[in-house]
Amino acid sequence: MAFDLSARLAERRAADLYRQRPLLESPQGPQVVVDGQPLLAFCNNDYLGLANHPDVVAAWRAGAERWGVGGGASHLVIGHSGPHHALELALAELTGRPRALLFSTGYMANLGAVTALVGQGDTVLQDRLNHASLLDAGLLSGARFSRYLHNDPVSLANRLEKATGNTLVVTDGVFSMDGDIADLPALAQAARAKGAWLMVDDAHGFGPLGANGAGIVEHYGLGIDDVPVLVGTLGKAFGTAGAFVAGSDDLIEAMVQFARPYIYTTSQPPALACATLKSLELLRSEHWRREHLGALIRQFRQGAEQIGLQLMDSFTPIQPILIGDAGRAVRLSQMLRERGLMVTAIRPPTVPAGSARLRVTLSAAHSETQVQLLLNALADCYPLLEPSNA
């Protein structure tokens, strides 16, 4: 029997769940060109506005001149270059940990960390709203896999009572679709009480959170004993690409020896590491970026509440507007686009059924005027989504 892919695709279209790739024809930034249309974008994860920063671009260009454009081999063969090593040292310093290890993507970092640490006979416990890469890692590890209620230390403690073998508790730092943050102090206490390790994927926290932009662990004032395994990505607030795992000497050496996504892949281009080192420098020196971003978040939330939008509990750059029905979320996104603004509708299976939303993301590159333009457009469009007009 042939695969009936056409029927599956038609079913997805009928449910307003069909996804299409917009064609970006400009660099990332607030002002973009998508499918030939100039738009004011509120949907990328460039939280600090560094993806097209001239100094970061110049660092990439200089790195390519010095080191070429390809990694050439895996890190364990001949692909571990000077810029890679310098970036790992800088990331270890930023996170206050002995070592850090570069991965080519965040997905690979999560797969590598989880599968290197647990296997058959062990237990991995994850938040129900964790990113797909974490859930996939738990399933692929071969460990006993269970999901606790979202951000619920009591639910976690109940599952820890039944855990066997080495136990790894895994959570997002900032939840990418809701924008809320994990209750790390309570999760860490529950994990340590049962001898489990806590792993945090802080993809959306590095940069915006913490006194120095070091993310959710710094935000809470926790240390390596509380969160032994810390993962971060570089393609969001850092504006480049790749990811890292930071932790103890033994943890990183275990990743080098046992993390298959690290061992069996070509290293990222050295020039990319050069660019990320420049991003780190800007993160440290230009504190105004986080301060301005915080002001924009407050401006948006105050304005959205005045309009009557249903926001979620978030003080991060991720500001979802809960719509519920997937069709209505798509329609609101389309109406905004007709007014020159791009905000993506997020639908199942990315989020649970009945919780479709517009995922507004703010950047330090946005201005107060641009945020007000978004609020004005929402004030015009949102009333048109009443059930009688849907």
DRENTINU-392545 format. One line per 4 residues: their letters; for each residue x, y, z of N, C-alpha, C. Coordinates in steps of 0.05 Angstrom, whole numbers, plus 5000, padded with zeros to 4 digits. Example, Ala and Ser with C-alpha at 12.3 -4.5 7.8 and 13.67 -1.06 7.14 Angstrom:
as> 5264/4886/5156/5246/4910/5156/5264/4934/5156 | 5257/4955/5142/5273/4979/5143/5258/5001/5157
# end
This chain:
mafd> 5017/4976/5000/5000/5000/5000/5018/5025/5000 | 5011/5044/4983/5027/5068/4981/5022/5087/5005 | 5041/5103/5011/5037/5123/5032/5018/5144/5022 | 4996/5149/5036/4976/5168/5027/4983/5195/5039
lsar> 5004/5207/5029/5013/5233/5040/4994/5255/5033 | 4982/5253/5009/4963/5274/5001/4940/5277/5020 | 4930/5255/5030/4908/5256/5049/4916/5268/5075 | 4940/5262/5084/4950/5273/5109/4954/5303/5107
laer> 4964/5312/5084/4968/5341/5080/4941/5355/5078 | 4922/5343/5064/4895/5355/5061/4882/5357/5089 | 4885/5338/5105/4874/5338/5132/4885/5361/5148 | 4911/5366/5145/4924/5387/5160/4914/5415/5150
raad> 4911/5417/5124/4901/5442/5113/4872/5448/5124 | 4856/5427/5124/4828/5431/5132/4826/5439/5161 | 4846/5432/5178/4845/5439/5206/4859/5465/5212 | 4866/5480/5192/4881/5506/5195/4908/5501/5209
lyrq> 4920/5478/5203/4945/5472/5216/4968/5470/5196 | 4963/5476/5171/4983/5474/5150/5004/5496/5153 | 5029/5488/5151/5051/5507/5155/5065/5512/5129 | 5074/5537/5125/5089/5545/5102/5113/5561/5110
rpll> 5134/5560/5094/5158/5574/5100/5158/5602/5087 | 5158/5623/5103/5161/5650/5091/5189/5653/5081 | 5193/5667/5058/5219/5671/5047/5230/5698/5055 | 5250/5697/5072/5263/5722/5082/5283/5732/5061
espq> 5280/5757/5053/5296/5768/5031/5313/5792/5042 | 5318/5792/5067/5334/5813/5080/5347/5801/5104 | 5367/5816/5116/5377/5807/5142/5356/5807/5163 | 5361/5793/5185/5343/5794/5208/5344/5822/5220
gpqv> 5321/5829/5232/5319/5856/5244/5290/5863/5247 | 5284/5886/5258/5256/5894/5260/5243/5899/5233 | 5259/5911/5214/5249/5916/5187/5259/5894/5169 | 5241/5878/5158/5249/5856/5140/5234/5857/5114
vvdg> 5242/5841/5095/5228/5837/5071/5222/5807/5069 | 5196/5800/5069/5188/5772/5068/5169/5768/5045 | 5176/5748/5028/5160/5743/5004/5155/5768/4988 | 5176/5785/4987/5174/5810/4971/5160/5833/4985
qpll> 5150/5829/5010/5135/5850/5024/5151/5861/5047 | 5155/5887/5048/5168/5900/5071/5150/5897/5096 | 5161/5888/5118/5145/5883/5142/5160/5892/5167 | 5145/5899/5187/5156/5903/5214/5152/5877/5229
afcn> 5174/5864/5236/5173/5837/5247/5174/5836/5277 | 5156/5820/5288/5155/5814/5317/5154/5784/5321 | 5172/5769/5307/5170/5740/5308/5197/5726/5308 | 5219/5740/5309/5245/5726/5311/5255/5725/5340
ndyl> 5276/5710/5344/5287/5706/5371/5313/5722/5375 | 5317/5742/5359/5341/5759/5361/5337/5780/5383 | 5337/5770/5408/5327/5786/5430/5344/5811/5436 | 5370/5809/5431/5387/5832/5436/5394/5848/5411
glan> 5383/5841/5388/5388/5855/5364/5416/5853/5353 | 5429/5829/5356/5456/5825/5348/5460/5809/5322 | 5438/5799/5310/5440/5781/5287/5452/5795/5263 | 5448/5822/5261/5458/5837/5238/5475/5860/5248
hpdv> 5486/5858/5272/5503/5879/5283/5529/5882/5266 | 5536/5906/5259/5560/5908/5241/5585/5897/5253 | 5589/5899/5279/5613/5888/5291/5614/5858/5290 | 5590/5846/5294/5589/5816/5292/5593/5807/5263
vaaw> 5582/5821/5244/5586/5815/5216/5616/5818/5209 | 5628/5839/5219/5657/5843/5213/5674/5821/5226 | 5666/5812/5249/5682/5791/5262/5679/5765/5246 | 5656/5759/5236/5652/5736/5219/5670/5738/5194
raga> 5669/5762/5181/5685/5766/5157/5715/5762/5162 | 5724/5774/5184/5752/5771/5191/5759/5743/5198 | 5741/5729/5211/5746/5701/5218/5747/5683/5193 | 5731/5689/5173/5731/5674/5148/5758/5678/5134
erwg> 5768/5703/5134/5793/5709/5122/5816/5694/5135 | 5814/5692/5161/5836/5679/5177/5834/5649/5177 | 5809/5638/5180/5805/5610/5186/5790/5595/5164 | 5781/5609/5143/5766/5595/5122/5736/5594/5130
vggg> 5721/5579/5114/5692/5579/5117/5680/5552/5127 | 5697/5532/5131/5686/5506/5140/5702/5495/5163 | 5688/5479/5180/5701/5466/5202/5719/5443/5193 | 5712/5430/5171/5730/5411/5158/5728/5383/5169
ashl> 5722/5379/5195/5722/5352/5207/5708/5355/5234 | 5705/5333/5247/5694/5333/5275/5715/5345/5294 | 5705/5354/5317/5723/5365/5337/5745/5345/5345 | 5738/5320/5345/5757/5299/5354/5777/5291/5333
vigh> 5774/5300/5309/5793/5293/5288/5812/5317/5283 | 5803/5337/5268/5819/5361/5265/5802/5386/5262 | 5777/5385/5273/5758/5407/5269/5757/5426/5293 | 5773/5421/5313/5771/5439/5337/5792/5461/5334
sgph> 5783/5484/5326/5802/5506/5320/5805/5525/5344 | 5824/5544/5340/5829/5564/5361/5804/5580/5369 | 5788/5590/5349/5763/5604/5357/5744/5587/5372 | 5741/5561/5365/5723/5543/5380/5732/5542/5409
hale> 5758/5538/5413/5769/5535/5440/5765/5561/5456 | 5770/5584/5443/5767/5610/5457/5738/5614/5464 | 5719/5607/5447/5691/5610/5453/5682/5593/5476 | 5692/5568/5477/5685/5550/5500/5695/5562/5526
lala> 5719/5574/5526/5730/5586/5550/5713/5610/5558 | 5704/5626/5539/5688/5650/5545/5660/5642/5555 | 5648/5621/5544/5622/5612/5554/5624/5600/5582 | 5646/5586/5588/5650/5576/5615/5652/5599/5635
eltg> 5666/5620/5627/5669/5644/5644/5642/5657/5648 | 5626/5660/5626/5600/5673/5628/5582/5658/5648 | 5582/5632/5646/5564/5616/5663/5576/5609/5690 | 5601/5616/5695/5613/5610/5721/5618/5581/5726
rpra> 5625/5567/5704/5629/5538/5706/5657/5531/5696 | 5668/5508/5705/5695/5501/5697/5699/5498/5667 | 5679/5487/5653/5683/5482/5624/5656/5485/5609 | 5659/5489/5583/5636/5489/5565/5643/5474/5540
llfs> 5624/5464/5526/5629/5448/5502/5610/5457/5480 | 5621/5463/5456/5605/5473/5434/5591/5450/5419 | 5566/5454/5411/5552/5437/5393/5542/5453/5369 | 5536/5440/5347/5529/5454/5323/5501/5466/5324
tgym> 5483/5453/5339/5455/5464/5343/5446/5458/5371 | 5425/5472/5379/5412/5467/5405/5400/5439/5406 | 5388/5431/5384/5376/5404/5383/5397/5383/5389 | 5421/5386/5377/5443/5367/5381/5453/5368/5410
anlg> 5455/5392/5421/5464/5394/5448/5446/5379/5468 | 5420/5382/5464/5401/5368/5482/5402/5338/5478 | 5403/5330/5453/5405/5301/5447/5431/5290/5459 | 5452/5304/5455/5478/5295/5465/5479/5293/5495
avta> 5469/5313/5509/5471/5314/5538/5454/5292/5551 | 5429/5290/5543/5411/5270/5555/5420/5242/5549 | 5426/5236/5524/5433/5208/5517/5460/5200/5528 | 5478/5219/5533/5504/5212/5545/5502/5207/5575
lvgq> 5481/5217/5588/5479/5215/5617/5461/5193/5627 | 5440/5186/5612/5422/5165/5621/5417/5145/5599 | 5410/5121/5607/5403/5100/5588/5385/5079/5602 | 5385/5055/5592/5369/5034/5603/5374/5030/5633
gdtv> 5353/5028/5648/5355/5025/5677/5355/5052/5692 | 5357/5074/5677/5357/5101/5689/5329/5114/5685 | 5327/5138/5695/5301/5153/5693/5306/5181/5683 | 5289/5191/5665/5290/5219/5657/5262/5230/5661
lqdr> 5260/5252/5676/5235/5265/5682/5235/5293/5670 | 5214/5299/5655/5213/5324/5640/5187/5340/5644 | 5190/5366/5643/5166/5384/5643/5149/5378/5619 | 5123/5378/5622/5105/5373/5600/5108/5392/5577
lnha> 5117/5416/5582/5119/5436/5561/5147/5440/5550 | 5165/5421/5556/5192/5423/5546/5193/5424/5516 | 5215/5435/5506/5219/5436/5477/5221/5408/5465 | 5213/5406/5440/5212/5380/5426/5239/5366/5427
slld> 5261/5381/5425/5287/5368/5425/5293/5354/5452 | 5283/5365/5474/5287/5352/5500/5270/5327/5502 | 5245/5329/5492/5228/5305/5493/5239/5283/5476 | 5248/5290/5452/5260/5270/5434/5285/5257/5447
agll> 5301/5273/5460/5325/5263/5474/5317/5243/5495 | 5296/5249/5511/5288/5231/5532/5278/5204/5520 | 5263/5205/5498/5253/5181/5486/5276/5164/5474 | 5296/5178/5462/5318/5164/5449/5338/5153/5469
sgar> 5338/5163/5493/5358/5154/5512/5355/5125/5521 | 5331/5115/5519/5326/5088/5528/5320/5086/5558 | 5321/5109/5572/5315/5110/5600/5285/5110/5604 | 5276/5103/5628/5248/5106/5635/5240/5135/5634
fsry> 5220/5142/5618/5214/5169/5611/5186/5177/5622 | 5185/5199/5637/5160/5208/5647/5159/5239/5647 | 5135/5250/5645/5132/5280/5644/5116/5289/5668 | 5127/5308/5683/5112/5319/5705/5096/5343/5697
lhnd> 5076/5351/5713/5059/5374/5706/5076/5399/5704 | 5067/5417/5686/5083/5440/5679/5091/5457/5704 | 5117/5459/5707/5129/5477/5728/5118/5470/5755 | 5114/5445/5761/5101/5436/5786/5120/5419/5802
pvsl> 5134/5430/5822/5153/5415/5838/5140/5391/5853 | 5115/5394/5861/5101/5372/5875/5098/5348/5856 | 5089/5354/5832/5086/5332/5812/5113/5319/5806 | 5134/5336/5805/5161/5324/5801/5169/5307/5825
anrl> 5164/5316/5849/5171/5300/5872/5157/5273/5873 | 5132/5273/5864/5117/5247/5863/5130/5228/5844 | 5140/5238/5821/5152/5221/5801/5180/5212/5810 | 5194/5230/5825/5220/5223/5835/5219/5199/5854
ekat> 5196/5197/5868/5193/5174/5887/5194/5147/5873 | 5187/5147/5847/5186/5122/5832/5210/5118/5814 | 5229/5137/5814/5251/5137/5796/5271/5114/5803 | 5284/5103/5783/5304/5083/5787/5329/5090/5772
gntl> 5352/5080/5782/5378/5086/5769/5386/5115/5771 | 5404/5123/5754/5411/5151/5753/5387/5167/5742 | 5380/5189/5756/5356/5204/5749/5363/5232/5740 | 5353/5239/5717/5358/5266/5706/5332/5280/5703
vvtd> 5330/5304/5716/5307/5321/5714/5313/5342/5694 | 5295/5346/5674/5301/5364/5652/5279/5384/5649 | 5287/5410/5646/5267/5431/5642/5278/5453/5624 | 5261/5465/5609/5268/5491/5596/5272/5511/5618
gvfs> 5289/5531/5612/5292/5554/5630/5269/5574/5626 | 5267/5583/5601/5245/5599/5592/5229/5582/5572 | 5204/5578/5576/5187/5561/5559/5181/5577/5533 | 5188/5565/5511/5190/5580/5486/5163/5589/5475
mdgd> 5141/5575/5482/5115/5582/5471/5098/5598/5491 | 5104/5596/5517/5089/5611/5537/5104/5635/5548 | 5131/5634/5547/5147/5656/5557/5151/5657/5587 | 5139/5638/5601/5143/5637/5630/5170/5623/5637
iadl> 5179/5625/5662/5204/5613/5669/5201/5591/5689 | 5219/5573/5689/5218/5550/5707/5224/5559/5736 | 5211/5545/5755/5216/5550/5783/5240/5534/5792 | 5264/5544/5783/5288/5528/5787/5295/5523/5816
pala> 5292/5542/5834/5299/5536/5862/5283/5512/5873 | 5257/5511/5867/5240/5489/5877/5247/5463/5863 | 5252/5464/5837/5258/5440/5821/5286/5429/5830 | 5305/5447/5835/5331/5439/5844/5330/5426/5871
qaar> 5313/5437/5889/5310/5425/5916/5298/5397/5914 | 5278/5394/5898/5265/5368/5895/5285/5347/5883 | 5301/5356/5864/5320/5338/5851/5342/5330/5871 | 5353/5349/5885/5375/5343/5903/5366/5325/5926
akga> 5341/5328/5935/5331/5312/5956/5331/5282/5949 | 5330/5276/5924/5329/5248/5915/5355/5240/5900 | 5375/5256/5902/5401/5250/5889/5400/5251/5858 | 5380/5266/5848/5378/5269/5819/5393/5294/5809
wlmv> 5400/5294/5784/5412/5317/5772/5391/5334/5757 | 5394/5360/5758/5376/5378/5743/5391/5389/5719 | 5378/5386/5696/5388/5397/5670/5369/5419/5661 | 5380/5442/5654/5364/5465/5644/5373/5472/5616
ddah> 5354/5473/5598/5359/5484/5571/5350/5513/5572 | 5369/5531/5573/5363/5560/5576/5366/5575/5549 | 5356/5562/5528/5358/5574/5502/5348/5602/5500 | 5325/5608/5513/5313/5634/5511/5319/5652/5535
gfgp> 5336/5643/5554/5342/5658/5577/5369/5672/5575 | 5388/5660/5561/5415/5672/5558/5412/5698/5543 | 5422/5720/5554/5420/5746/5542/5400/5763/5557 | 5374/5757/5555/5354/5773/5568/5354/5771/5599
lgan> 5360/5748/5610/5357/5744/5639/5384/5745/5653 | 5383/5752/5679/5408/5753/5695/5420/5780/5695 | 5434/5787/5717/5446/5813/5719/5466/5818/5698 | 5480/5797/5688/5500/5800/5667/5492/5786/5641
gagi> 5466/5779/5639/5457/5765/5615/5464/5735/5615 | 5472/5724/5637/5480/5696/5638/5456/5677/5641 | 5432/5687/5641/5409/5669/5639/5395/5664/5666 | 5378/5644/5665/5360/5639/5688/5374/5629/5713
vehy> 5396/5615/5710/5411/5606/5734/5422/5630/5748 | 5433/5650/5733/5442/5674/5746/5419/5690/5757 | 5397/5691/5743/5373/5705/5752/5365/5696/5780 | 5366/5670/5785/5359/5659/5811/5382/5658/5831
glgi> 5406/5664/5822/5429/5662/5840/5437/5634/5848 | 5432/5615/5830/5438/5587/5835/5466/5580/5825 | 5476/5557/5833/5503/5548/5825/5503/5521/5812 | 5527/5511/5807/5530/5485/5793/5519/5462/5809
ddvp> 5519/5464/5836/5508/5442/5852/5477/5441/5848 | 5465/5463/5843/5436/5464/5839/5429/5455/5811 | 5444/5464/5791/5439/5458/5763/5465/5447/5751 | 5470/5421/5754/5495/5410/5744/5498/5411/5714
vlvg> 5476/5411/5699/5477/5410/5669/5463/5434/5658 | 5478/5452/5645/5467/5477/5634/5471/5477/5604 | 5449/5481/5589/5451/5482/5560/5442/5509/5551 | 5455/5520/5531/5447/5546/5520/5451/5546/5490
tlgk> 5435/5562/5476/5438/5564/5447/5449/5592/5440 | 5461/5593/5416/5474/5618/5408/5460/5631/5385 | 5438/5619/5375/5424/5629/5352/5401/5648/5359 | 5398/5654/5385/5376/5671/5393/5388/5698/5403
afgt> 5391/5702/5429/5401/5728/5438/5429/5734/5428 | 5446/5714/5423/5473/5718/5414/5474/5725/5384 | 5453/5719/5370/5451/5728/5342/5466/5712/5322 | 5478/5689/5330/5494/5673/5311/5482/5645/5307
agaf> 5495/5624/5315/5485/5597/5313/5501/5578/5329 | 5489/5555/5335/5503/5535/5351/5492/5534/5380 | 5505/5519/5397/5496/5515/5424/5520/5505/5441 | 5515/5503/5467/5536/5493/5485/5524/5479/5509
vags> 5540/5462/5521/5534/5451/5548/5556/5460/5567 | 5548/5470/5590/5568/5480/5610/5564/5465/5636 | 5586/5458/5648/5585/5443/5674/5613/5437/5684 | 5614/5416/5700/5640/5408/5713/5659/5396/5692
ddli> 5684/5393/5700/5704/5380/5683/5695/5352/5675 | 5685/5337/5695/5676/5309/5689/5652/5309/5670 | 5633/5327/5674/5610/5328/5656/5619/5333/5627 | 5635/5353/5623/5643/5360/5595/5660/5338/5583
eamv> 5677/5326/5599/5693/5303/5589/5676/5280/5581 | 5654/5276/5597/5635/5254/5590/5621/5261/5564 | 5615/5286/5559/5602/5294/5534/5621/5288/5510 | 5647/5295/5514/5667/5290/5493/5669/5260/5486
qfar> 5667/5244/5507/5670/5215/5503/5645/5200/5494 | 5621/5210/5503/5597/5194/5499/5574/5208/5484 | 5576/5234/5479/5554/5248/5466/5556/5244/5435 | 5541/5226/5424/5543/5220/5396/5538/5244/5377
pyiy> 5519/5262/5383/5516/5285/5365/5541/5303/5365 | 5557/5302/5386/5582/5317/5386/5604/5302/5371 | 5606/5276/5377/5628/5260/5366/5626/5258/5336 | 5602/5253/5326/5599/5245/5298/5587/5268/5280
ttsq> 5597/5292/5284/5589/5314/5266/5612/5333/5262 | 5612/5346/5239/5632/5366/5233/5628/5390/5251 | 5650/5402/5259/5648/5426/5276/5636/5449/5260 | 5625/5469/5275/5614/5493/5262/5638/5509/5250
ppal> 5633/5526/5230/5655/5542/5219/5669/5558/5240 | 5695/5559/5240/5710/5575/5259/5702/5604/5258 | 5695/5615/5235/5687/5642/5232/5661/5648/5248 | 5644/5628/5250/5620/5631/5267/5627/5635/5296
acat> 5647/5620/5305/5656/5623/5333/5668/5651/5337 | 5682/5661/5317/5693/5689/5319/5670/5709/5322 | 5649/5705/5306/5626/5723/5308/5613/5722/5335 | 5610/5697/5346/5597/5694/5372/5614/5706/5394
lksl> 5640/5705/5392/5658/5718/5412/5653/5748/5412 | 5648/5760/5389/5642/5788/5388/5614/5793/5401 | 5595/5776/5396/5569/5779/5409/5571/5778/5439 | 5588/5760/5449/5592/5758/5478/5604/5784/5489
ellr> 5623/5796/5473/5635/5821/5481/5614/5843/5483 | 5596/5844/5463/5575/5864/5463/5555/5859/5486 | 5549/5834/5492/5532/5827/5514/5542/5838/5540 | 5568/5836/5544/5581/5846/5569/5582/5876/5570
sehw> 5587/5889/5548/5593/5918/5548/5568/5935/5544 | 5548/5925/5530/5525/5942/5523/5501/5934/5540 | 5501/5941/5566/5480/5934/5584/5453/5947/5576 | 5455/5969/5561/5431/5983/5553/5412/5965/5537
rreh> 5423/5945/5523/5406/5927/5507/5385/5913/5524 | 5394/5902/5547/5375/5888/5564/5356/5908/5578 | 5366/5931/5585/5350/5951/5598/5328/5961/5579 | 5335/5966/5554/5316/5976/5534/5295/5954/5528
lgal> 5305/5929/5526/5287/5907/5521/5266/5904/5544 | 5275/5907/5568/5257/5906/5591/5236/5928/5590 | 5244/5952/5581/5225/5974/5579/5204/5968/5557 | 5212/5956/5535/5194/5949/5514/5174/5927/5523
irqf> 5183/5908/5538/5166/5887/5549/5144/5899/5566 | 5152/5918/5584/5132/5931/5601/5112/5947/5585 | 5123/5961/5564/5105/5977/5547/5085/5960/5533 | 5094/5937/5522/5075/5920/5508/5054/5908/5526
rqga> 5062/5899/5550/5043/5886/5568/5022/5906/5577 | 5031/5930/5584/5012/5950/5593/4992/5957/5570 | 5002/5961/5546/4985/5967/5524/4966/5944/5517 | 4976/5920/5517/4960/5897/5510/4937/5893/5530
eqig> 4943/5897/5556/4922/5894/5576/4900/5915/5573 | 4908/5939/5564/4888/5960/5560/4870/5953/5536 | 4881/5939/5516/4865/5930/5494/4846/5908/5501 | 4853/5893/5522/4838/5869/5530/4848/5843/5519
lqlm> 4873/5843/5510/4884/5818/5500/4890/5799/5523 | 4888/5773/5517/4894/5753/5537/4923/5745/5536 | 4939/5757/5553/4967/5751/5554/4973/5727/5572 | 4998/5718/5571/5006/5696/5588/5025/5707/5609
dsft> 5032/5691/5629/5047/5700/5652/5077/5701/5644 | 5086/5723/5632/5113/5724/5622/5124/5752/5625 | 5149/5754/5636/5163/5779/5636/5188/5778/5617 | 5188/5758/5600/5210/5754/5581/5203/5766/5554
piqp> 5221/5766/5534/5214/5777/5508/5193/5762/5493 | 5186/5738/5502/5165/5722/5490/5138/5730/5503 | 5121/5742/5487/5095/5753/5497/5072/5741/5480 | 5063/5717/5487/5042/5704/5471/5015/5717/5477
ilig> 4999/5720/5455/4971/5729/5458/4954/5704/5453 | 4940/5695/5474/4925/5670/5472/4899/5676/5456 | 4895/5660/5435/4871/5662/5418/4853/5638/5422 | 4864/5614/5423/4848/5590/5426/4845/5575/5400
dagr> 4827/5584/5383/4822/5570/5358/4844/5576/5338 | 4853/5555/5324/4875/5558/5305/4867/5576/5281 | 4843/5573/5271/4834/5590/5249/4834/5619/5256 | 4825/5626/5280/4824/5654/5288/4852/5665/5292
avrl> 4870/5648/5302/4898/5657/5305/4910/5664/5278 | 4905/5646/5258/4915/5651/5231/4903/5676/5219 | 4878/5680/5224/4864/5704/5213/4876/5729/5225 | 4881/5730/5251/4892/5754/5263/4920/5759/5252
sqml> 4936/5738/5249/4963/5741/5237/4961/5752/5209 | 4942/5743/5193/4938/5753/5166/4930/5783/5166 | 4912/5790/5184/4903/5818/5185/4926/5837/5193 | 4943/5828/5211/4966/5844/5218/4986/5847/5195
rerg> 4989/5824/5180/5007/5825/5157/4996/5845/5136 | 4970/5846/5132/4959/5865/5113/4964/5894/5122 | 4970/5898/5147/4977/5925/5157/5007/5928/5160 | 5023/5909/5149/5052/5912/5148/5067/5902/5172
lmvt> 5054/5885/5189/5067/5873/5212/5067/5843/5210 | 5089/5831/5219/5091/5802/5218/5093/5790/5246 | 5072/5776/5254/5071/5761/5279/5060/5734/5273 | 5075/5713/5280/5068/5686/5272/5046/5674/5290
airp> 5028/5660/5277/5008/5644/5291/5019/5617/5298 | 5019/5610/5324/5029/5584/5333/5005/5566/5339 | 5005/5543/5326/4982/5524/5327/4991/5496/5336 | 4972/5479/5342/4979/5451/5347/4992/5439/5322
ptvp> 5011/5420/5325/5018/5407/5350/5040/5421/5366 | 5049/5445/5357/5069/5459/5373/5059/5466/5400 | 5033/5473/5402/5020/5479/5428/4996/5461/5430 | 4985/5457/5455/4962/5440/5458/4938/5450/5443
agsa> 4921/5431/5435/4896/5438/5422/4880/5458/5438 | 4869/5478/5425/4853/5498/5438/4869/5521/5450 | 4896/5521/5445/4913/5542/5457/4929/5556/5435 | 4919/5557/5411/4933/5572/5390/4936/5601/5399
rlrv> 4959/5613/5390/4965/5640/5399/4982/5654/5378 | 4983/5680/5381/5003/5696/5367/5027/5699/5385 | 5050/5691/5375/5074/5692/5392/5090/5718/5385 | 5085/5738/5401/5099/5763/5397/5127/5761/5411
tlsa> 5148/5767/5396/5175/5768/5408/5186/5796/5404 | 5198/5806/5425/5209/5833/5425/5239/5832/5425 | 5251/5852/5414/5280/5854/5411/5290/5881/5420 | 5315/5882/5429/5327/5907/5436/5330/5925/5412
ahse> 5328/5914/5388/5330/5929/5363/5303/5944/5357 | 5281/5935/5370/5256/5950/5366/5257/5977/5381 | 5241/5995/5371/5237/6021/5384/5210/6022/5398 | 5207/6041/5416/5181/6045/5429/5160/6051/5408
tqvq> 5167/6066/5388/5148/6074/5367/5139/6049/5352 | 5157/6030/5346/5149/6006/5332/5131/5988/5350 | 5136/5986/5375/5119/5971/5393/5091/5984/5394 | 5090/6010/5394/5064/6024/5394/5049/6019/5367
llln> 5063/6017/5345/5050/6010/5320/5037/5983/5321 | 5051/5964/5334/5039/5937/5338/5014/5939/5355 | 5016/5953/5377/4993/5955/5395/4969/5968/5381 | 4975/5989/5365/4953/6002/5350/4940/5983/5331
alad> 4956/5967/5317/4945/5948/5298/4928/5926/5312 | 4938/5917/5335/4923/5897/5350/4896/5909/5360 | 4897/5934/5368/4872/5947/5377/4852/5948/5354 | 4861/5952/5330/4843/5953/5307/4833/5925/5299
cypl> 4851/5905/5300/4844/5879/5288/4830/5860/5308 | 4839/5861/5333/4829/5841/5352/4799/5841/5355 | 4785/5864/5356/4756/5863/5358/4742/5850/5335 | 4755/5848/5312/4743/5835/5288/4743/5805/5291
leps> 4756/5794/5312/4757/5765/5316/4736/5755/5335 | 4716/5771/5341/4694/5761/5357/4682/5737/5343 | 4671/5718/5359/4661/5693/5347/4641/5697/5324 | 4625/5718/5325/4605/5723/5304/4618/5731/5277
na> 4644/5741/5279/4657/5749/5255/4679/5730/5247 | 4684/5708/5263/4706/5690/5258/4701/5674/5233
# end
